[in-house]
Amino acid sequence: MIYITAVLALLPVFSCRYIPYQNTLKDKQLVDISGLDCSVINEAFSAAGYNSIQESMCSRFINGLKEHGIDDMEEAAAMMSELIWESQGLKKNREDLCLAEDCSNIYSSSEDVEGKDYGGRGYIQLTWAENYRMASQDLYGDDRLLEDPDMVLEEDISWDVSFWYWMKFVHEGFLQNKGFGTATNMINGALECRGEYKDKAKKRYEIYKKILQAFDPNAEPNEEGCY
């Protein structure tokens, strides 16, 4: 089941510091993240208590890291840990609550398109019309995801949106001190860092410790940035 942290993840982006999105693939050559392959990723999943994932998903994650210039194992482990938590081990890209009931009233805003709901979609559980619009504008230059939010359920778009959010709101802050809590704060800080669900943030961190150990046994996990 998706915890309440995922149910209300990704509050409207005006609660986060705005960072202009840059498609790093246009600006840089692909980076190399040495030592990270599907066997390492599935070892990490097993250590964290999750089932292994298909090679195609491993490759999509690794290629996304390269395309976006992420060559730091701690950041790669942090992103994977947050995605694991939000998507139940990359098994779901739709919020459970919205499968059981109409989410249009839960995530209601003035930007909504009539008849659409903006509950969690994608492996990072994108929510709120504002986030769908911004992701759509940055990725495609139009409002297609706002007009048809179910597009985010498509595998490639689930990944694109997840990397978009990470690069726009998490990447820069995480690299300042490499504190895993910084990532959680930018994803669900209102509830888990400043709210009453700090226990959920701590569970995210426990996942991160296991993922990081598999990705880079010599790295020391840093809990800072959330509670």
C-alpha positions in Angstrom: 0.0 0.0 0.0 1.1 3.6 -0.6 1.6 5.4 2.7 -0.1 8.8 3.3 3.3 10.4 2.5 2.9 9.3 -1.1 -0.8 10.2 -1.1 0.0 13.8 -0.5 3.5 13.9 -2.0 4.7 16.8 -4.2 2.7 19.7 -2.8 2.3 22.6 -5.3 5.6 23.8 -6.6 5.2 27.3 -5.1 6.2 25.7 -1.8 9.6 24.9 -3.3 12.4 27.1 -4.5 12.0 27.6 -8.2 14.9 26.4 -10.3 14.8 26.9 -14.1 14.7 23.5 -15.8 17.6 22.7 -18.1 17.7 19.7 -20.4 21.2 18.7 -19.7 21.2 16.3 -22.6 21.3 19.3 -24.9 24.2 20.9 -23.1 26.6 18.1 -22.2 28.0 14.8 -23.4 26.7 11.8 -21.6 28.4 11.1 -18.3 29.6 7.7 -17.2 28.5 6.4 -13.8 31.0 3.6 -13.5 30.1 0.4 -11.6 26.3 0.9 -11.8 24.5 -1.8 -13.7 21.4 -3.9 -13.4 23.0 -6.5 -11.2 24.0 -3.8 -8.7 20.6 -2.2 -8.8 18.8 -5.5 -8.2 21.2 -6.3 -5.4 20.2 -3.0 -3.9 16.5 -3.7 -4.3 16.9 -7.1 -2.5 18.9 -5.5 0.3 16.1 -3.0 0.8 13.4 -5.7 0.8 12.0 -5.2 -2.7 11.7 -7.6 -5.6 14.1 -7.2 -8.5 13.0 -5.1 -11.6 13.2 -5.8 -15.3 16.4 -5.0 -17.1 14.6 -2.5 -19.3 13.7 -0.5 -16.1 17.3 -0.7 -14.9 18.5 0.6 -18.2 16.0 3.4 -18.3 17.2 4.6 -14.9 20.9 4.3 -15.7 20.4 6.1 -19.1 18.4 8.8 -17.3 21.3 9.4 -15.0 23.7 9.7 -17.9 21.4 12.0 -19.9 21.0 14.4 -17.0 24.6 14.5 -16.0 24.2 12.6 -12.7 27.5 10.8 -12.1 27.5 10.8 -8.3 26.6 7.5 -6.6 25.2 9.1 -3.5 22.8 11.2 -5.7 21.9 8.1 -7.8 21.2 6.1 -4.7 19.1 9.0 -3.2 17.0 9.3 -6.3 16.4 5.5 -6.6 15.5 5.3 -2.9 12.9 8.1 -3.2 11.5 6.4 -6.3 11.3 3.1 -4.5 9.4 4.6 -1.7 7.0 6.5 -3.8 6.3 3.7 -6.3 6.5 0.6 -4.0 9.6 -0.6 -5.6 8.9 0.7 -9.1 5.8 -1.5 -9.2 3.2 1.3 -9.3 3.1 4.6 -11.1 -0.4 5.6 -10.0 -1.5 6.6 -6.5 -3.5 3.9 -4.8 -6.0 6.4 -3.4 -6.9 7.6 -6.9 -7.5 4.1 -8.0 -10.1 3.6 -5.3 -11.8 7.0 -5.4 -12.1 10.3 -7.3 -9.0 12.4 -6.5 -10.2 15.5 -8.4 -11.5 17.1 -5.1 -8.3 16.2 -3.1 -6.0 17.8 -5.6 -8.3 20.6 -6.7 -6.9 24.0 -7.9 -7.8 26.8 -10.3 -5.6 25.3 -13.0 -7.5 22.1 -13.3 -8.9 21.0 -16.6 -12.6 20.0 -16.2 -13.0 16.2 -15.8 -9.3 15.6 -14.9 -7.7 14.7 -11.6 -4.1 15.5 -10.7 -3.4 12.8 -8.2 -0.1 11.0 -8.1 1.3 9.6 -11.3 4.8 8.6 -12.4 7.4 6.9 -10.3 7.9 10.1 -8.3 4.1 10.5 -7.8 3.6 13.9 -9.5 0.6 15.7 -8.1 -1.3 19.0 -8.5 -2.2 20.7 -11.8 0.6 23.2 -11.4 3.2 20.5 -11.4 1.7 18.8 -14.4 1.7 22.1 -16.3 5.2 22.9 -15.4 6.5 19.5 -16.3 4.7 19.6 -19.6 6.0 23.0 -20.5 9.6 22.1 -19.6 9.6 18.7 -21.3 7.4 19.4 -24.4 6.8 23.1 -24.6 3.0 22.7 -24.3 0.3 21.7 -21.9 -0.3 18.1 -23.0 0.2 16.6 -19.5 -2.1 19.2 -18.0 -4.8 18.4 -20.6 -4.2 14.6 -20.4 -2.6 13.7 -17.0 -2.9 10.0 -17.7 -0.1 10.4 -20.2 2.2 10.3 -17.2 1.3 6.6 -16.7 3.1 5.7 -19.9 6.5 4.1 -19.0 8.8 6.6 -20.8 6.8 9.6 -19.5 6.8 8.3 -16.0 10.6 8.3 -16.1 10.8 11.6 -17.9 8.6 13.3 -15.3 10.5 11.7 -12.4 13.9 12.9 -13.7 12.3 16.3 -14.5 11.2 16.8 -10.9 14.5 15.6 -9.5 16.6 17.9 -11.7 14.3 20.9 -11.1 13.8 20.7 -7.4 16.2 18.2 -5.8 19.4 17.9 -7.7 21.1 21.2 -6.8 20.1 21.2 -3.1 21.2 17.6 -2.6 24.7 18.2 -4.0 25.3 21.0 -1.5 25.7 18.7 1.4 24.6 15.2 0.1 22.1 14.9 2.9 19.4 12.4 2.0 16.9 14.4 4.1 17.3 17.3 1.6 15.8 15.1 -1.1 12.9 14.0 1.1 12.3 17.6 2.1 11.9 18.7 -1.5 9.6 15.8 -2.2 7.3 15.7 0.8 8.8 18.1 3.4 5.5 19.6 4.5 4.4 16.3 5.9 7.5 14.3 6.7 10.1 17.0 7.7 8.0 19.7 9.2 4.8 17.7 9.8 3.7 14.8 11.8 5.0 12.0 9.6 8.7 12.1 10.4 8.6 8.3 10.9 8.0 8.0 7.2 11.0 10.1 6.4 13.1 7.9 8.6 11.9 4.8 6.7 12.9 6.5 3.5 16.4 7.0 5.0 16.6 3.3 6.0 16.0 2.4 2.4 18.7 4.8 1.3 21.3 3.3 3.6 20.8 -0.1 2.0 20.7 1.3 -1.6 23.8 3.3 -1.1 25.7 0.4 0.5 25.0 -1.6 -2.7 25.8 1.3 -5.1 29.0 2.4 -3.3 30.1 0.4 -0.3 32.7 3.0 0.6 30.2 5.9 0.9 28.9 7.1 4.2 25.1 7.9 4.3 24.2 11.4 5.5 20.8 11.8 7.1 20.8 15.7 7.2 18.2 18.0 5.6 14.8 16.9 6.8 14.1 16.6 10.5 
